[in-house]
């Protein structure tokens, strides 16, 4: 067996966070929104322990409340690039339609459509284990696919890459899984040009669709609403991250080959991020310059705190440089320590796996990810 380097960084968890973290976040979002200035100048996105005020000054992040304000800034800056997240008033009835149903191993696989807004229908797979009870006790996962024409079919086991069949494997382990097509992939026909009046990037459209997919999961009587996670590879890896920043019902994130800081992505050449499917403003407004883009993955990973994050980041991944990933984890640890500084309460809430492989999700790292999810979503 090839040697695989496992790098585990500390994360911290407390009774306060479990019982009240969600309510705190909602309260702070409401009470601190007035402090968020229109332009948020953070020249070094790796410096996480500072926060700016409406007058343009800055102070050191010392408390969870300080960090909550910085998270508001992170979300605002992401929306400067991706376009605004739709208001909750844009939510339409889900209108879930089951198109087909078949038994596959230990679960039923349903082809469904759901409505993220009044004018759209998203194709998705819904995997429901046979032994899932209608008592709200079953964990659930939002499973997001890589850049591949067949879209959602790959994670459910209908594509050729066995290493990317994570929705199928999770359903076999007892997780309810929803697997939507990303706009323009699989069966999801989507015209980014005509849709631009509503969603200013493919990334934001996907985030909104994924938030509504979580609504689909919560509508199921089998699903434990406090045990929902997300997983994805490559496109699905950063799609999972972006979604989790805006959706705190997601309690754990698994990202495979999903990110590195913008300066480390092809030595700062950001062209790969700029198609209509992703974030064209990086090209049109920020000149493909990582120094100008107003957010970075240091902030995105830290914004997940204190929720669990697991990254599979192979050392030979030519897309997402592992050295950059390591820098992100080192910085994110500073933020996670705000939530539980006691060494006696360290838990593996931040986990980095660096297998000796290329742009892939090897079996060992997948199995360890599933075991980690079992623990984090317990």
N, C-alpha and C positions, 0 to 999 in steps of 0.2 A: 504494500500500500504506500502510495506517495505520502511523504510527510506533509502535514497541513498545520500551518501556524494559526493558533487560536489566540486572539487578542481580546481580552475582556476588560472593559473599563467600568469603573464603579458608577452605579446609579443608586438613588436613595428613595425610599418609600416610607410613608408614615401614616398613622391613623388619621391625621388631619387631612391628608390628600385624598385618601380613600373615601372618607365621609363627606368632605366638604369642598374638594378641589373644583368640581364642576360648578357649584354654586358660586364660589369665589370668582372664578373666571367670568361668569355671567355678570356678576355685580360690578367687577372691575371694568369690563367692557362698557357697561352703561355709565359708570361714574367717572371714568378716566378718558372717555372718548373726546371730551372737550380739550384735553391737553395735547391731542395729536395735531401737530402743525401740518399744513398742506405740503410743504417740502421738508423732507426728513434727511438731513445730511449726516450720514455715517460714512466717513471716508474709508475706514478700515472695518470691514464687516466681521473680521475675526476677533475684534475687541468687543466681547459680549457684555462685559460687566460695566458698561456705561449706558446711560439713558439721557435723552435730551428732553427739555421742557419746551413749552409753547414759545418762550422768548428766545430760544436758540441756545440756551445754556446747557450744561451737562453736569451730571452727578454720577457717583459710583453706584452701581446696583448692589444693594446690601440685603434686600428683603425679597420675598415672593411678590409683594405688591409692586416693588420697583421693576421686577422682571415682567410682571403682567403688563405694565405700561410699555416696556420695550417690545413685547410681543404684539401689541397693537400697532406699533411703528413698523414692525416686520410685515404684518399683514397689509398695512397701507402701502408699503413699498412694493410688495409683490403685486398689488393691484395696479400700481403705476405701470408695471410691465405687462401684466396679463389682462388688464381691464377689470372693471368692478365686479365683485361677487354679487349676483342678483339678491335683491331683498327677499326676505321670506314671503312677502306678498306675492312673489312670482310662482310660488309653489301651487301647482294644480293638482286635482285628484290624480292619484297614481294610475288608475285604470289598468290594473294588472290583468293581462290576458295570457292564459296558458295555451300555447299553440300545439304542443305535443308533450307526451310524458312517456318515459320508459324506465325500466328497472336496470340499473347497472351495478353489479356487485352488491355493496352494502347500502346503496342509496338510490333514490329516484332522481332522474335527470329530466328537468322540465325546460322546454324552450318557451320563453316568455317575452312579452313586450310590456314596458311601463312608460308612463309619461313624466318626464322631468319638468315640463312646463306645458302650457296650453297648446303649443304648436308642434310638439315633437313626440316621437315614440322611439325608445331605445330597445334594441334587441339584446337579450341576455340569456344566459343559462342560470337556472336555479337548481342547486343540488341539495336534496334533503335526505339525510340518513333514515333508513327504515325504522330505526329504534328511537328516533327523536319524538319526544312526548310533547303534547300540547299543554305544557305546564310552565313554559318560560324558563327552561333549565338548560337549553342547548347553546353552546357558544357558536358564533357565526363569523364568517370572514368575507370581506370584499376582496375578490381576486382579480388582478388587473394584468392584462397581457402585454407582451413585448411588441416591438415594431414588426408585424408579420401580417401578410394579407388576410389570413384566415381569422385574425383577431381572437375572439373569445374561445374559439374551438381549441386552441393550443393548450391553455391551462386545464381544460376538462378532459384532455387525453385524446383528442381527435386529430392532433398534429403529430409530426414526426419526431419532435424533440422530447424524449422521455424525461429529460432533466427539467423540463418546464411544465410538467403535468401536475402542478402543485394544487390546483383546485380538486382534481380527482383524488389525489393522495390525502388531502385534508378531509374530504367528505368520507373517505374510507376510514378515517380516524374518528369520525363522529361530528365533524363541523358542518353546519349549514353554510353553503357558499353561494354567493351571487357573483356572476362573471359577465359583466357587460362588455359590449364592443366599444372601443374608443371611436369617436367620430371619424368617419371615412374608412374604417377597417371592417372586415367581416361583412355582415349583412347591413351595416349601418351606413346608408348613403347620406352624405352630409356635404353641403356646399358652403365652405368657409366664407366665400365672397358675399353671398346674399345674406348669410347669417351674421355678418359683422356688425350690423346695427344693434344687435342684442348682446352678442358675446364678442369681445374684441380680440380674443385669442382662442386657439384650440385648447390650450391648457386650461383656461377658465371654463370653457364649455364642459370639458371633461371633469373638472372639479365639481361643477354643479350637478352633472349627471351622477357622479359618484356619491354626492351627498344624498341625492334622491334614491340611489340604490341602497344606502343605509336606511332610508325610510322604508323601502320595501322589506328589508330584513326585520325592522322593528314591527312591521305590520303582521308578521307571522307569529302565531301563538306559541310556536316551539322555541323561539329565540329568546335568550337571556339578554336583555338590553344593556346590561352592564358588562358583557363579555363579547364585544365586537372588535375585531382587528382587521387589518388589511395587509395584503402581500402582493408583490409584483416584481417582475424582472425587467431590467432595462427601461424602456418606456413605462412599463408598469411599475418599476421601482421608484422613479421620481414622481410619477403620477400618484402613487400611494403617499409619498411624502407631502406633496402639495395639498392633497385632499385632507390629510390628517391635520395640517396646520389650521385649516379652516373648519374642521369638524372634530370637536372634542369628544363626541360619542365614540370615536375610534380610540381604543385603549392600548393598542399595541400595533407596531408597524414592522413589517419585514420587507426590506428593500434589497434586491439582488442586482448588482451591477447597475445601480441607479443614479449615482452622483459622484462628483468630485467638485471642489471649488472651481469657479469659472476661470481663475488664473491657471489652474492645473489641467483644464480641459483642452487637449490639443494645444498646449502652451498658450492658451488664451485666445485661440481662434474659435469664436462662438457661432460660426455659420450653422453648425448642426442644430442649434436651438431655434432657428429663425424662420422656419417654414410656416405657412399658414396653419398647419396642424399644431404648432407649438406656440412660440412667442415672437411674432414678427416685429414687435416694437424693439426687441434687442438690436435688430438691424436698422429699423427706420428711425428710431428715436435715440438709441444709445450707441450707434455706430459700431456694433459688434465689439465694443471695448469693455472688458471686464472691470476697468476702473470707473466706468460710468454707470453700469447696471446697479440699481439702488438696493439690491439684496444679494445674498449669497447663501451657500449651503451651510456655512457655519451657523447662521441664524435659523435656518429652517430646521436643522436637527435639534438645536437648543430649544426652539419653540415647542417641541414635542414634550419637553419636561413638564411633569415628572413621569409621563407615560413611558412604556417600554419601547426600545428601538433596537432592532437586530439588523446588521448589514452584512451581506455576503459580498466581499470586495476582493476578487482574485488578483493576485500579484501580476498576472500577465494580461489583464484587461486593457486593451489598447484604447477603449473609449473613455474610461473613468480611472484616472491615475490613482493608484492605491496610496501613494505618498500624500496626496491631498486629502484622501479620506482619513488617514491617520491624524493629520493636523486638525480636522474637524472634530474627531472624537476627543482629542486632547482638550480642545477649547470647550466643547459641550459639557465635559465633566464639571467645569467650574459652575455652570448653571444648575446642573442636577444636584450639586452639593448644597444649593440654597434650600432644597426641600427636605433634606435630612442629613445634617452634617456629621452625625454620630457614626464612627467607624463600625460600631457594633451592629448597625442596621444596614450595612451595605448589602445590596442585592444586585443580581446581574440584570439590571434594567437597561444598561447600555452594553451591547455585545457586538464586537467586530470579529468577523471570520475572514481570514485572508488565505484561501486555498491556492495551491500551485496549479492554477488552470487559467484558461483564457476567459472570454466573455460568456460565462456559463454559470449554472447553479448546480454544482456537483451533488451527488447523492448524500454524502456524509453531511454537508452543510445544510441540505434540505431537512434531513432527519433531525439534526440538532435544532434547526429553526422550529420544527413542529413540537419538539420536546420543550423548547423555550416557551412557545405559545401556550402549551398545556399548563405551564407553571405561571406565566404572567397573567393569563386570563382565568386562572383558577377561581 
